[in-house]
Each structure stands twice: as C-alpha cells, then as structure tokens.
Amino acid sequence: MIVSAATLILLAPALAVIAAVVRLSDGGSVLYRQTRVGLDGHRFTIIKFRTMLEQAERDLGAIWSVPNDPRCTGIGYYLRRSGFDELPQLWNILRGDMSLVGPRPERPEFTPTTCATRFGPASRAMLKFTAGAATPASKSAFATTFITCATGRSVSTFVSASLR
C-alpha cells in the first residue's frame, strides 16, 4: 500500500495531464468505473482512465474489447497500448481491493465462477488470489478468459505464471 500511495503522489502531475487529455479529447468523463471480481468472489469497483466511448456497451451489452476496437477513443487507443489507462488502479491497490501483481480481476459476466458451472471447479482457481494490476496476461486478458471458458481448462497455469 505504501508503494501505491507513493507512486500516486509521484505520478500526480502525469495523471493530471492524462486526465486533461482524456477530457479534452471528447468532453466525456475522465475515469471509467466497472465492477470486477477479486479474491474469493469479492466484488469491487475498478477505476481506469476512460478509453472508450461513453456508452460503448449500450447496444451490445458486456463484451470483451478486441484489437482496433471501434469503440475506442483516439487517445484511448494510445492509453491502452501504453498501459497508462490502468494507472488509476493504484487507488484500488491503496484501498486493498487489488495487489500490484496477481491475476487480472475480471467482470462478473466473464468470471471463472460463471464458467465453473459449465467447466467445473478448477476454473475457480483465479478467485483464490488477490487480483493484481500487473500480470503477464494483462495484455491478453481476453485470450486468457476466452480460452478458459471455451476449453474448460483450468486457469491455474495463468495464476502460476502471475505469481512468478
């Protein structure tokens, strides 16, 4: 927690610049809040810089983003590529919702718990660890969750890789 607090303080000027750029890019909100599932199924609100249009899921519902997603804003594309969109998650770490390293917290609609009804209890392994802001699969969360749900294979390999 001390690391996240210190990092938030040190990055405050950069966070302010990113926030201003997001606001000026399309006039929408700066932050994006979404319910995620962490340790033992605990739900919490994750905070990120907004990278998509305000009502990106209005018509389609909850769906994963895809490369070159048309719902991304111009600046959002660069924030996602750089990972800067995830800097506000330091607040989630400070609050104790997440750790710096661990499995990616997923949306309730896409959690292994949902998959477990179809693929068995092994896919619940991800929920036995504190969710993390940094993980080797951060950039391929779609693939991790999709493969788990589609194949029924355990996410324990993913969890092991995240803890190395």
N, C-alpha and C positions, 0 to 999 in steps of 0.2 A: 504494500500500500504506500509505503514511503517513496518507493521508486515512481509510482504513478503520480503521486502528488508533486514530486519534484519535477517530473517530466512535464506535467501540465503547466507548472509555473514557468519553466524554461521555454516551453513551446507557445505560451500565451500570445506573443506577438504574431507568430506564424499562423496560429489558429484564428486570430482576428482577421488576418489578411485573407485566409481561405474562406472564412465566413462572409466577408465583404464580397469576394469574387462570386461566391455561390448566390448571394442575394442580388447582386447586380446583373448576373447572367440572365435571369428570367423573372426576378421580382418575387419568387416564391420563398417558402420558408427555408431557413438555413440548415436546420437539423431534421433528421428523419428518425422517428421512434418506431420501434417494432417489438412485439412480444417474441421472446425467444425462450427456449427450454435449456436449462443447465443441469447441474448436479441433482440427481435423484428426481428429475422431472420438475424442479423448481422453475417457475416462470418469472421472468424479469423483463424489463424494458431496456432494449439495447439502443444506444444512441450513436448515430453516424452523421456525417455530412450528407445532405441530400444530393444524390447523383442522378435521380430520375425525375421525370415529370411529376407534378404534384399528385395527380390521380392515375398513376401508372397501372394500378391493378383494378381500377373501377370496372372496366368492361370484361377483363379476363379472369379476375379473381387471383388467388395466390398461385403464382407460377415462378419458377426459377428464372433468373436472368440468363441470357445467352451472349456469346461474343457478338460485339457490334449491335447490342440490343437497341432497337429504335426508340425505346422509352427513355434512354439515357439523354441527359442534357449534354450540351457541348463541353462544358467544364467537367461534368460528371464522368465522362469518358476518361479524362486525364487523371482525375482524382482516384478512380478505380484502378487504373493501370499503375499508379504510383503507390497505392495503398493509403494515401493521405485521407481518404474518406473515412477510414477506420480510427483515426486519431482520437475522436471524442470517446471512444471506448475506454480510454484511460479513466474516465469518470466511472464507468462500470467496474473497473478494477478497483478503484478507490473505494467504491461502495461495497465491494466484496461479492458482487454478482459474478465476476469473472476473475481468472488469473491471467498473468501475462502470457503463459504458454499452456496449451491444453487443446482438447478437441473443440472444433468450431460449434458454437451454440446454434441450434437450428430452430426454424419456426415450428410451432406446434403442428402445423399441417404436414410437415415433412419429417418429423422426428422418427427415430428408430422405434419408439414406443408404438407409433402408428403402424410401422412396418412389422413390429413383433406379432401383431395379430395375424399376419399373413406368413411371416417367416420364422417365428419362434423367438425365444428369449435371448438368444445370442446377440441379436441386433440391439439389445438394450445396453450393451457394454459402454457405449459412449456416454450414457447418463450417469455412470459411476465415477466420473471425474469432473472436476470443476472446469467449466467452459473456459476456453482461452482466447485471447485476442490474436495471438500469433501461433500458427500451426503450419506444418509443411503443406497441408492441404488447403490453406486459406484461399489460394487462387483457384483451387479445383473443388470447392465445396459441392458444386453441382454434381460433378462426377462422383465424388465420394457418396453423397446421399443417394444419387440416382442408382449407382451400382449396388449399393446396399439394398435398396428397395426392389430393384429389378431382379437381382440374382438371389437375394436372401442370404448372402454371405455375411458373416459377422463383421462388425466394424472394429473388432479387437486389433486387427492389423493396423488400422488407422490410428487407434488410440496408442498402441505401442510406438508407432513412428512419431507421434506427437510428443511422447514423453522422453524420447532420446535426446 
